Amino acid sequence: MSLIGKEIKDFTVKAYRDGEIETVTKQDVLGKWSLFFFYPADFTFVCPTELEDLADNYEEFKKVGAEVYSVSCDTEFVHKEWHETSERIAKVKYPMLADPAHKLAKMFKVLIKDAGQAERGAFIVDPEGKIQVYQVNAGGIGRNASELLRLLKAAQFVAEHGDQVCPAKWQPGDNTLAPSLDLVGQL
């Protein structure tokens, strides 16, 4: 069953960000684009490379009006310790959501029940709280923040220009397509 177009449910979780513990709710997400970036666990192997890549691209996400939320089933206290002990994670300025009760992992359907961890899922949520893009990778396959940013920009473009769609490898400023009968068999 596809999650595209599904509205996220109400939630309240704790997060670690810049030396502080804060609360994040669905209300905080509404009104802007968001990337929910699930990963299996703190203090692991592929995960810090992904979170560092997001940290290196965080300003670009903010420039297009999006917030990044990394999510694992660890607590906010584990996020704090990881942030303080890892050079890669020390770069993280976006909220690190704590999901020890698995509320978010279940809602986004990425919970690995037997492990009590989340799959590597990335979800782009629009300002109305609806999922527009998602991907889930096997545990050993890291993701690319630049590609997630490209997908976010494409989702924003399509939301703004409903009569146009973005072809493969589309970047802002590239040509788009206006679906019509005239295009059938021409591409």
N, C-alpha and C positions, 0 to 999 in steps of 0.2 A: 504494500500500500504506500503510495507516494505521500510525502509530507509537503509537497509544493502547494502553496496557498493556504496551508493550515495555520490558524492563529495559535500562538503560544498561549499557554494557560497562565493564570496568576501564579506568582511565586515570590518568595522572600528568602534570600540567602545572605550569608556573610561573605565578605571579600577582604582580601589584603591588598592594599595599594599605598605605595609611598610611605611606609612606616606606620600606617593606620589601618584599623579594622573598621570597615563600613558595611552598611546594609544596602543590598541591591534588590530592587523589586521590578516587576513587570512595568510599573508606572515609570521607572527610570529609563526603560528601554524605548517606550513609546515616544513618537515624535522625531526620531532620528533613525538612521540605518545602523545596524549592529552586526557584528560578527561574533558568534558563539563558537569558540574554538576548544573542543573537547580533546583531552589527552589522557592516557591511562593513569599516570601517577608522577608525583614529584620524586626527585632523586633517582631518576631513571636514565635512559640512554638516548633515545631519539628525541624524547620530549624537550630537553633543554635546547637542542639545536633548533627545534621549531619555535619555541617561545622566544629565543634570541632573534630569529629571523623576523618574527612579528614585531619585536621591540625595535629592530633596525628599520622597520617600515611603518611604525606607529604614527609618525607625523604625517605620512602620506594618507593613511586612513582618516586621520583627523581633518586633513585639508578637504576631503570630500564629504565631511559631515557624518562620519561613522565612528562608533565606539567599538573597541575590541574587548571582548570578555574571554579570558582563558578559563577553562573549567576542568577540574578534576574532582574525584570523590574524596580527596584529602580535605583536612580542615584548614581554616584560615591560619591557624598556628603553624601548621606544617608549611604552608605557603610562605609565611614570614621567615621561618628558619631557612628554607631553601633560598629565598631572596637574599638573606644575609650571608650565606655560605658559598654561593655559586657566582662566579664572575659573569657567566652568561645570564643568569636570572636577575642579577643585580641591575641589568639594563632595563628590565620590565617596568614600565610606567602605567600600563593599563591595569584595570581591575582583574585580580586573580580570584575567581569565584570558587567558594568552598561548597562542595555538594556531598557531604558525608552521609546524608539521608537518601541520596540518589534521586531527589526530586527532579532535577534538571536532566540527568542522564535518562530517566524513565520518560520524561516528557518528550525529549528529542529522540527517543528510541535507540540510544547507543549504550545502554547498560549491559555489561557482561556480568550476568547475575552470579555465576560461580566464582568470579574473581573479585566482585565488588568494585570493579573499575569501569571506566568508559572506553568505548572504541575511539579511534582517531576520527572524530566527526567535525566538520566545519559547516556552519549554518549561517547564511546571510538572511537577516530578518529586516523587513521594510519598516517604515515609521508607523504603520498600522499594527505591527506585531505579527505579520504573516511571513512565513518562510518562503523565500524566492529562489534560493539556491542552496543545495547541500551536497556534500560528498562525504563518504565514509571510507577510510582506508584500512587495510590490514595493519596490525600492530607494528610490523617492521618497516613500514613505508611512510617516510616523513613527507610533509606537505611544504608547498612553496608559497610564502606570503605574497610575492609579486603576482602570482596567478590568482590568488584569492582577491587581491585588490583589483585586478582586471575584471574578474567576475562581478565584484561589487559595482564597479563603474558601469558595466554592461547592464546590470539589473537596474541601476539608477536611470540610465539612458532609456531603457525600454519603459520604465514606469512613467517617465516624463514624456516620451514620444511613443504613445501606444500604437501608432500606425507604422512603426518601423521596428526592425529586428536587427540584431547584431550577428554577423557571420563569424565563422571560426577565426580566431586570432585577432578579433576586433580590438582596437585601442581607441580611446577618445580622439576624435578628429578623423578617423577612418570612415570610409563609405559604409552606409548601412543598406538594408534592403527594405523595400515596401512590398509586403506580400500582396500578390494579385495574380489573376489568371494569366496575365501577360508574362509572368516569370516562370510559369510551369514549363519545364523542359528546356529552359534557357540557361540554366546554371550548371 
